[in-house]
């Protein structure tokens, strides 16, 4: 039976930096590597909110990206 092993976890913050000529939001993202794999959703949310206070732009989304190694 195959197993999925987490090999990397990243935190991606998406900021709304303005509007384009059609009035649609423009988004820019910042990715933080080497996040603890054991970090909970609540912990990552708190970190995202804390980092938003250091930015000039409002936070539009917080994403967790896990990479897996599939072995059989």
Buried (B, 14 or more C-beta within 10 A) or exposed (E): EEEEEEEEBBBBBBBBBEEEEEEEEEEEEEEBEEBEEEBEEEEBEEBBEEBBEEEEBEBBEBEBEEEEEEEE
